[in-house]
Amino acid sequence: MTNAASTAPRHRLRAVLGAAVLGTTLLGGCAVFSPQQTDYAYQAADGVNATFGDLDVRNIAVIADAKDAPGALVGQLVNTSDEDIDVSIASEGSQPIEVTVPRHGSLSLGEDGENATLSTVTSAPGDVLDVQVSTRATGQNVVSAPVLPALGYYKDVTPAPESSSSASPSASPSTSG
């Protein structure tokens, strides 16, 4: 009698452990059918990225409060070449912004209160605006940049006063060689 009584808890223990192992294996197997997010390229930013020859356009977006109003261009231009790159940035109906990106350096737009201002933004916040980025080497290239309202992170980003139709963003050479 003691034999039968002592084997019953062992059988229950084995059954519980077996169920736990089986359950863990089955539940852990669900991850096999779930794709890893890092397997897919995606924009982890508000703006858009593009590369034109030796010029990388990073996180470019337009901050504007209304359609047909001035807008502040934010983002970064990165020069990977051995020469300075003269860049012209414009959109339909706006005056071009002329900047120079130093060799192996970067230029921030909309950082530290210095804004590159598009005189007219023909798209409303929530829409996209075709921004032309022109260089001597690559010619005219078009980037569809989102137009965002001056809210949240961008609440302090405003276009420069209307008397200034071009930008004077600060260029900073990168530390990477």
Secondary structure, 3 states (H helix, E strand, C coil): CHHHHHHHHHHHHHHHHHHHHHHHHHHHHHHHHCCCHHHCCCCCCCCEEEEECCEEEEEEEEECCCCCEEEEEEEEEEECCCCCEEEEEEECCCCCEEEEECCCEEEEECCCCCCEEEEEECCCCCCEEEEEEEECCCEEEEEEEEEECCCHHHCCCCCCCCCCCCCCCCEEECCCC
